[in-house]
Amino acid sequence: MKKRAAVERKNQGPTTPEVSMVLQQLTLPLLMAVEATKKGLYAFIQQMGMLALSELLAAEAERIAGPKGRHASEREYHHWGSATTTLPFGGRHVSVERPRVRGKGKGSKEVELPSLQTLRETDPMTERVLEQIAVGVSTRGYERSLEEVEDETMETRATSKSNISRSLIDGTTEKLAEFLNRKLDDLKLVAIFIDGIEVAKHAVVIALGITRDGTKEPLGVWAGSTENATLATGLLQNLIERGMRISEKTLFVIDGGKGIRKAINQVFGNQALVQRCQVHKLRNVRDHLPEARRAHVTRQMREAYKSRNASTAKKMLVQLASWLEANGEESAAESLREGLDETLTVLRLGLPAILVRSFSTTNAIENLNGTIRRVLRNVKRWRGEGMIRRWVALGIAEAQRGFRRIKGYKQIGTLVVALAAGDKTMVEQRKVA
């Protein structure tokens, strides 16, 4: 029997583990060759790059001071040996030898080679640091994230935690200044999303604008101890100071916070039409309910918000509030009735279904906030409001990389028309309702 089993196994061929072992033995040399080729190619690129730089610097020195070792009585500069300088390379600083050129005569100074000045002024290291930190690399792990320098004679520096922290502060400060000082007078906005997030026990309010072609434009950020009307008013006034103009009615989409709503009314008055986020309203109502009734109420509210007619949606929601009250859920009924009309603003404007979905919730700015929170996870210790604002600006810059125009942008002209006739249309629909 044993001999028969052995013969059968032999006839069946190698087992799965044996096949796997053979494949590993075959592919391992290939993988090692690919890795060696990759390192060899990168080392070659490094060497050729440094060689080209040396040739460039030598050519510039010769163009200024003439060929070395040749007498020229009319020359104004002469070669003066060499010195070590640092230049950005691959997300770090490297030390390279550069030729020196000085003017003739007593008291003359050294002449800086044009290429060195250009390389220093366009130092990409700060941008590299911001890029690495934004994708989740810590300041301690920054050096490990860089490609290795294969040339053992090349001295590298500026990759320590303290150096990276300084570069990060410089970069985020620049991003913040660029963001907060940007002029807004060239933007033609049809809608503004406003929402707040909490960072290190500070409230941060962010504004995201939607232009007439559907482009998303981060407008501003403001930080304070709590999310209140004063904080939101500070943000809106800053937008006006930077040139934002609301000459026509504009749609404001908010989560329902009373502070933000009060600030919009104080700053823009009748020029603002407010849409309160339907998702936030649904969550607020659901939080007042026992588990057994949440599914039913959620389903009823979603059906109401799917209505193509604002009056129908309002009737359904009012009936639901009455049902809640009759069944002892007074707090849920009160939450549903509070600001009910403003959850139906986009329905009253008679927009296409795709635009109703885009502007009936704060999802557009919630996606931005999600990226900000992801970037902010890298911070382990916060040091004041200034640091919070710098990092939020970095998160916004990272989010902008993936921005797309709002869904339904091809039909956004209908929103422009609806806003222009907003007062008349909405008053008539309220009378019908």
C-alpha positions in Angstrom: 0.0 0.0 0.0 2.8 2.4 0.9 4.6 1.7 -2.4 1.4 2.3 -4.3 0.8 5.7 -2.5 4.4 6.7 -3.3 3.9 5.8 -6.9 0.7 7.7 -7.1 2.3 10.8 -5.5 5.1 10.5 -8.0 2.7 10.3 -10.9 0.8 13.3 -9.6 3.8 15.6 -9.9 5.1 18.1 -7.3 2.8 19.4 -4.6 1.7 23.0 -4.1 4.4 23.8 -1.5 7.1 22.3 -3.8 5.8 24.4 -6.8 5.9 27.5 -4.6 9.5 26.8 -3.6 10.5 26.4 -7.2 8.9 29.6 -8.2 10.6 31.5 -5.4 14.0 30.1 -6.4 13.4 31.1 -10.0 12.1 34.7 -9.3 14.4 35.6 -6.4 17.5 36.2 -8.7 15.3 38.2 -11.0 14.0 40.4 -8.2 17.6 40.9 -6.9 18.7 41.9 -10.4 15.9 44.4 -10.7 16.8 45.9 -7.3 20.5 46.0 -8.2 19.7 47.6 -11.6 17.5 50.2 -9.8 20.2 51.2 -7.4 22.9 51.1 -10.1 20.7 53.4 -12.4 20.1 55.8 -9.5 23.8 55.9 -8.6 24.6 56.6 -12.2 22.1 59.4 -12.4 23.6 60.9 -9.2 27.1 60.7 -10.5 26.2 62.2 -13.9 24.2 65.0 -12.2 27.1 66.0 -10.0 29.6 65.7 -12.9 27.3 67.9 -15.0 27.1 70.5 -12.2 30.9 70.5 -11.8 31.3 71.1 -15.5 28.7 73.9 -15.5 30.4 75.7 -12.5 33.8 75.3 -14.2 32.5 76.7 -17.4 30.9 79.7 -15.7 34.2 80.4 -13.8 36.1 80.3 -17.1 33.6 82.6 -18.8 34.0 85.2 -16.0 37.8 84.9 -15.4 39.0 83.4 -18.7 40.8 80.0 -19.2 42.9 78.9 -16.2 46.7 79.0 -16.7 46.6 81.5 -19.6 47.8 85.1 -19.2 45.3 87.8 -20.2 46.2 91.4 -19.3 42.7 92.7 -20.0 40.9 90.3 -17.6 39.0 91.9 -14.7 38.7 88.7 -12.6 41.0 85.8 -11.8 40.6 82.2 -10.5 41.0 81.9 -6.7 41.1 78.2 -5.9 38.0 76.3 -4.8 35.7 76.0 -1.7 33.0 73.8 -0.4 29.3 74.9 -0.7 26.0 73.3 0.0 23.2 72.8 -2.5 19.8 71.1 -2.5 19.8 67.5 -3.9 17.1 64.8 -3.6 15.3 66.4 -0.6 18.6 67.0 1.3 21.6 69.3 1.1 24.9 68.0 -0.2 28.4 69.5 -0.1 30.1 70.1 -3.4 33.3 71.7 -4.5 32.9 74.9 -6.4 35.5 77.1 -8.2 36.1 80.6 -6.7 36.5 83.8 -8.8 37.6 87.2 -7.4 38.1 90.6 -8.9 41.6 91.9 -9.5 43.0 94.6 -7.3 43.2 95.3 -3.6 39.9 95.0 -1.7 38.1 93.2 -4.5 35.4 90.7 -3.5 34.5 87.2 -4.6 32.0 86.9 -7.5 29.2 84.4 -7.0 28.6 82.1 -9.9 25.1 82.6 -11.4 24.1 78.9 -11.3 24.8 78.7 -7.5 22.6 81.7 -6.9 19.8 80.3 -9.0 20.0 76.9 -7.3 19.8 78.5 -3.8 16.9 80.7 -4.7 14.9 77.8 -6.2 15.7 75.4 -3.3 13.2 72.5 -3.7 13.9 71.1 -0.3 11.1 72.9 1.5 8.6 71.7 -1.0 10.0 68.2 -0.7 9.6 68.3 3.1 6.0 69.6 2.8 5.2 66.8 0.3 6.6 64.1 2.5 4.9 65.3 5.7 1.6 65.7 3.9 1.6 62.1 2.9 2.3 60.9 6.4 6.1 60.9 6.9 7.2 62.1 10.3 10.0 64.5 10.8 12.0 61.7 12.5 11.4 59.4 9.5 12.1 62.0 6.8 15.7 60.9 6.1 14.7 57.2 5.7 12.0 58.3 3.1 14.7 59.7 0.8 16.6 57.8 -1.9 20.0 56.7 -0.8 23.0 58.6 -1.9 25.3 55.9 -3.5 28.3 58.2 -3.7 30.2 57.6 -0.5 32.3 60.7 -1.0 29.3 63.0 -1.1 28.6 64.6 2.2 24.9 65.1 3.0 23.2 67.2 5.7 20.0 69.0 6.7 17.9 65.8 7.2 17.9 65.7 11.0 14.6 66.2 12.9 15.5 69.7 13.9 16.4 70.8 10.3 13.2 69.2 8.9 11.1 70.9 11.6 12.6 74.3 10.6 12.0 73.7 6.9 8.4 72.6 7.8 7.8 75.7 9.8 9.1 77.9 6.9 7.1 76.0 4.4 3.8 76.0 6.3 4.2 79.7 7.2 4.7 80.5 3.5 1.6 78.4 2.6 -0.5 80.2 5.3 0.6 83.6 4.1 -0.1 82.7 0.5 -3.5 81.4 1.4 -4.6 84.2 3.8 -3.2 87.1 1.6 -4.7 85.9 -1.7 -7.0 88.4 -3.3 -10.6 87.2 -4.0 -11.9 90.0 -6.2 -11.5 87.9 -9.4 -13.8 85.1 -8.2 -17.4 84.9 -9.3 -19.0 82.8 -6.6 -22.4 81.2 -6.7 -22.1 79.3 -3.4 -20.0 79.1 -0.3 -19.7 76.1 2.0 -18.8 76.9 5.6 -17.9 74.3 8.2 -15.8 74.0 11.4 -13.5 71.4 12.8 -11.8 71.0 16.2 -8.0 71.0 16.4 -6.2 70.7 19.8 -9.3 72.1 21.6 -9.5 75.0 19.2 -12.3 75.7 16.7 -11.2 76.2 13.1 -13.8 77.6 10.6 -13.1 77.0 6.9 -14.8 78.5 3.8 -14.9 76.8 0.4 -16.3 78.7 -2.6 -17.9 77.4 -5.7 -17.4 79.5 -8.9 -19.7 79.8 -11.9 -17.8 77.1 -13.7 -18.1 74.7 -10.7 -14.5 75.0 -9.5 -13.9 74.6 -5.8 -11.8 77.4 -4.3 -10.7 77.4 -0.6 -11.4 81.0 0.5 -10.2 81.3 4.1 -9.6 79.8 7.6 -10.1 81.3 11.0 -9.2 79.9 14.4 -10.5 80.6 17.9 -11.3 79.0 21.3 -14.9 78.1 20.4 -17.0 77.9 17.2 -19.3 81.0 17.7 -20.7 83.9 15.8 -17.7 86.1 16.6 -15.3 83.5 15.1 -17.4 83.0 12.0 -17.9 86.8 11.6 -14.1 87.2 11.7 -13.7 84.8 8.8 -16.4 86.4 6.7 -15.1 89.9 7.3 -11.6 88.7 6.4 -13.0 87.4 3.0 -14.5 90.8 2.3 -11.3 92.6 3.2 -9.5 90.4 0.7 -11.9 91.5 -2.1 -14.7 89.0 -2.1 -17.8 90.6 -3.5 -21.4 89.4 -3.0 -23.3 91.7 -5.4 -25.9 89.1 -6.2 -27.6 86.5 -4.0 -25.3 83.7 -3.0 -26.1 80.2 -1.6 -24.5 79.4 1.7 -24.3 75.8 2.7 -23.7 75.2 6.4 -24.0 72.3 8.9 -26.7 74.1 11.0 -24.4 75.7 13.6 -26.2 78.8 15.1 -23.0 80.8 15.3 -22.2 80.4 11.6 -25.9 81.2 10.7 -25.9 84.3 12.8 -22.6 85.5 11.3 -23.9 85.1 7.7 -27.0 87.1 8.6 -25.0 89.9 10.2 -22.5 90.2 7.4 -24.5 89.5 4.2 -28.1 90.0 5.3 -30.7 89.4 2.5 -27.9 88.6 0.0 -27.5 85.2 1.5 -29.7 82.2 0.9 -28.9 79.5 3.5 -29.1 75.7 2.9 -28.7 73.7 6.1 -27.1 70.3 5.6 -29.7 67.6 5.4 -27.3 64.9 6.7 -26.5 66.9 9.8 -30.2 67.5 10.4 -31.0 63.8 10.1 -28.2 62.9 12.5 -29.4 65.5 15.0 -32.9 64.1 15.0 -31.7 60.5 15.2 -29.5 61.2 18.2 -32.7 62.1 20.2 -34.3 58.8 19.4 -34.1 55.3 21.0 -32.5 52.7 18.8 -35.9 51.0 17.9 -37.2 54.1 16.1 -34.1 55.4 14.4 -34.4 53.3 11.2 -38.0 54.3 10.6 -37.4 58.0 11.2 -34.3 58.0 9.0 -36.2 56.3 6.2 -39.0 58.9 6.4 -36.6 61.9 6.4 -34.7 60.5 3.4 -37.9 60.0 1.5 -38.9 63.6 2.2 -35.6 65.0 1.1 -35.8 63.0 -2.2 -39.0 64.8 -3.1 -38.7 67.0 -6.2 -41.2 69.5 -4.7 -40.3 71.5 -1.6 -44.0 71.8 -0.5 -44.4 68.0 -0.6 -41.1 67.5 1.4 -42.2 70.0 4.0 -45.6 68.3 4.5 -43.9 64.9 5.0 -41.5 66.3 7.5 -44.2 68.2 9.4 -46.3 65.0 9.6 -43.2 63.1 10.9 -42.7 65.8 13.5 -46.3 65.4 14.6 -46.0 61.6 14.8 -42.8 61.9 16.9 -44.5 64.3 19.3 -47.6 62.0 19.6 -45.3 59.1 20.5 -43.5 60.9 23.2 -40.4 62.0 21.3 -40.8 65.7 21.9 -37.0 66.5 21.7 -36.7 64.8 18.3 -39.8 66.6 17.0 -38.4 69.9 18.2 -35.0 69.2 16.6 -36.8 68.3 13.3 -38.9 71.5 13.3 -35.9 73.7 14.1 -34.6 75.3 10.8 -36.8 72.9 8.8 -37.4 75.5 6.0 -33.7 76.0 5.5 -33.1 72.3 4.9 -35.3 72.7 1.8 -33.8 75.8 0.2 -32.3 74.0 -2.8 -35.6 72.3 -3.5 -37.4 75.7 -3.5 -34.8 76.9 -6.1 -36.0 74.2 -8.5 -32.6 72.9 -9.3 -31.8 69.8 -11.3 -31.5 66.6 -9.2 -27.7 66.4 -9.5 -27.3 70.0 -8.2 -29.8 69.3 -5.4 -27.5 66.5 -4.2 -24.4 68.6 -4.5 -25.8 71.6 -2.5 -28.1 69.9 0.0 -25.3 68.7 2.2 -21.9 69.9 3.3 -20.2 66.9 1.7 -18.0 69.1 -0.6 -16.3 70.7 2.4 -16.4 67.6 4.5 -14.1 65.9 2.0 -11.7 68.9 2.4 -11.9 68.6 6.2 -11.1 64.9 5.9 -7.9 65.6 4.2 -7.0 68.2 6.7 -7.6 65.8 9.6 -5.4 63.2 7.9 -2.5 65.6 7.5 -3.0 66.8 11.1 -2.6 63.3 12.4 1.2 63.7 12.0 1.3 66.3 14.8 1.9 64.9 18.3 2.3 68.1 20.2 0.5 71.4 19.4 2.1 74.8 20.3 -0.6 77.4 19.9 -3.0 78.8 17.4 -0.4 79.9 14.9 0.8 76.3 14.5 -2.8 75.1 14.1 -3.4 77.6 11.3 -0.1 76.7 9.5 -0.9 73.0 9.5 -4.5 73.6 8.4 -3.1 75.6 5.4 -0.9 72.6 4.6 -3.9 70.3 4.7 -5.8 72.6 2.4 -3.0 72.7 -0.1 -2.8 68.9 0.0 -6.6 68.7 -0.5 -6.4 71.0 -3.5 -4.3 68.5 -5.4 -7.3 66.2 -5.7 -10.0 68.8 -6.2 -12.5 68.3 -9.0 -15.3 70.5 -10.1 -18.5 70.0 -8.2 -20.9 67.3 -9.5 -23.4 68.8 -11.9 -21.2 71.8 -12.8 -22.4 71.7 -16.4 -25.9 72.7 -15.2 -24.7 75.3 -12.7 -26.2 78.0 -14.9 -29.6 77.0 -13.6 -28.4 77.8 -10.1 -27.3 81.3 -11.2 -30.7 81.9 -12.8 -32.5 80.5 -9.7 -30.5 82.7 -7.4 -31.2 85.8 -9.5 -35.0 85.1 -9.2 -34.6 83.6 -5.7 -36.8 86.0 -3.7 -39.8 85.8 -6.0 -39.6 82.1 -6.6 -39.1 81.2 -2.9 -41.9 83.5 -1.6 -44.3 82.0 -4.1 -43.4 78.5 -3.1 -43.7 79.3 0.6 -47.3 80.5 -0.1 -48.1 77.3 -1.8 -46.6 75.3 1.0 
